[in-house]
Amino acid sequence: MEVFSKIRPISLREQVAEEIRTAIIEGRLKPNDHIPEIALTDQLGVSRTPVREALILLEREALVVSLPNRGCFVRAFNEQDVGNIFSMRTTLENFAAELSIDKLTNVDLDRLQSLIEVQHSYVEKNDFKLLRSADMAFHQYLVSYTNHPMLMRSWQEIVAQVAALLYVRAEYMGNYDEYLAIKDHQAILDAYRSRELECVKYENRRINERVAEECKAAVRHVVNRQLGGETSPASSPRQPARSRSRA
C-alpha cells in the first residue's frame, strides 16, 4: 500500500523565484519597488547565482523588469497591460471550456461547487490570502482538466500577473465586495452544468471584462499617487467584506 507521494525535486532557483513571486502577489513587494540582489542573498541565505536566475525567470513571467545599470524592479502594470492580460485570460478559459464542457463529470462539478463553498468560508473569515488561493484554484481546476500542455503553460504564465493585479485592486478598492467572485464562479459553474458552451463563454467574457475595468482603475490610481494625485480610497485599513446572500 502506498502511503506517501513522491517528492517533487525543486531547484534552488525555483525556490527563490517562488519566494519573490509570492511577495509580489501578496503585496509585500509593490509596483516599482527595487529588488536588490544583495538583500535577497542575505535574507534567503543563498548565493547570488540562484537569485539572478530567479529574477531572470520572473522577468520572463512579466512580474519583474530589469533596467541596465539599475537592477531589477517589480513591474508596474499600465492599462494596456491589464487589457492584454484579461483578454488573454478570457481566450484561455474559453478554450478550456471548449475542450472540457462535455467531459466534466458530476463528480468534477461537485468538486468545483465545493471550491466555491471553501471560497465563501474564507470571505466569512476575512482571510484574503487564502481567499485568493481558493479563487485561483477554481479556475486552475478547469484549465488543468483539459490536460492540454500548451494551454496549461500559457495559463501559468499569466496567472501570477492576474494575482498581482488583484492585489493592486484590493489596495485601491478597500471595501471591495468579495462575494462578487463567489457569484461569478457560481454563474460559470451553472453554465458548465447546463452544458451550454456559449453561456460559459459569455460568463467568462463578462467577468473578465468587469475585473479588467476594476484593475485599470486601480493602476490609474497607482500612477496618480506616484504623481502626487488623488488620495487612495484604500488609505484606511481594509474593512470586512460586505455580506451578501450567495447566488
Residue, then its C-alpha position, 0 to 999 in steps of 0.5 A: m500500500e502506498v502511503f506517501s507521494k513522491i517528492r517533487p525535486i525543486s531547484l534552488r532557483e525555483q525556490v527563490a523565484e517562488e519566494i519573490r513571486t509570492a511577495i509580489i502577489e501578496g503585496r509585500l513587494k509593490p509596483n516599482d519597488h527595487i529588488p536588490e540582489i544583495a538583500l535577497t542573498d542575505q535574507l534567503g541565505v543563498s548565493r547570488t547565482p540562484v537569485r539572478e536566475a530567479l529574477i531572470l525567470l520572473e522577468r520572463e513571467a512579466l512580474v519583474v523588469s530589469l533596467p541596465n545599470r539599475g537592477c531589477f524592479v517589480r513591474a508596474f502594470n499600465e492599462q494596456d497591460v491589464g487589457n492584454i492580460f484579461s483578454m488573454r485570460t478570457t481566450l484561455e478559459n474559453f478554450a478550456a471550456e471548449l475542450s472540457i464542457d462535455k467531459l466534466t463529470n458530476v463528480d468534477l462539478d461537485r468538486l468545483q461547487s465545493l471550491i466555491e463553498v471553501q471560497h465563501s468560508y474564507v470571505e466569512k473569515n476575512d482571510f484574503k490570502l487564502l481567499r485568493s488561493a481558493d479563487m485561483a484554484f477554481h479556475q486552475y481546476l478547469v484549465s488543468y482538466t483539459n490536460h492540454p500542455m500548451l494551454m496549461r503553460s500559457w495559463q501559468e504564465i499569466v496567472a501570477q500577473v492576474a494575482a498581482l493585479l488583484y492585489v493592486r485592486a484590493e489596495y485601491m478598492g478597500n471595501y471591495d465586495e468579495y462575494l462578487a467572485i463567489k457569484d461569478h464562479q457560481a454563474i460559470l459553474d451553472a453554465y458548465r452544468s447546463r452544458e451550454l458552451e456559449c453561456v460559459k463563454y459569455e460568463n467568462r467574457r463578462i467577468n473578465e471584462r468587469v475585473a479588467e475595468e476594476c484593475k485599470a482603475a486601480v493602476r490609474h490610481v497607482v500612477n496618480r499617487q506616484l504623481g502626487g494625485e488623488t488620495s487612495p480610497a484604500s488609505s484606511p485599513r481594509q474593512p470586512a467584506r460586505s455580506r451578501s446572500r450567495a447566488 
